[in-house]
C-alpha cells in the first residue's frame, strides 16, 4: 500500500527525510502516463545521493544521481523537486484526467 506524506510529517529512512517519493502524472487526452521517482541513498564517502528516475509508466526510465554532502541538503533538494513536480500535475495516486 502506498502512502503519501506532508512536508511536516516525521519521516523514516536515513534519519531526517523521506526514503523515497513516487509520483505519477496521467492524462488520457494527451496519451500521457508518466512517473517520477526519487530516493535517498548513502554513498561510500559520508554523503547522500539523490537518485531520480523518470519516464513513461511501463517502460524503463532515465536515471540521474545527484551527489550531496549531507542528508539535510539532499532532503531539501528532494522536497524542492517534489513541490515543482506537484505544481506540474504529478501526484502519489493521480486519477486519469479526461479534460
Secondary structure, DSSP 4 states (H G I P E B T S, - for coil): ------TTS---SSSSS-SEEEEEEEEGGGTEEEEEEEEEEE-TTS-EEEEEEEEETTS--EEEEEEESSHHHHHHHHHHHHHHHHHTT-BTTPPPB--
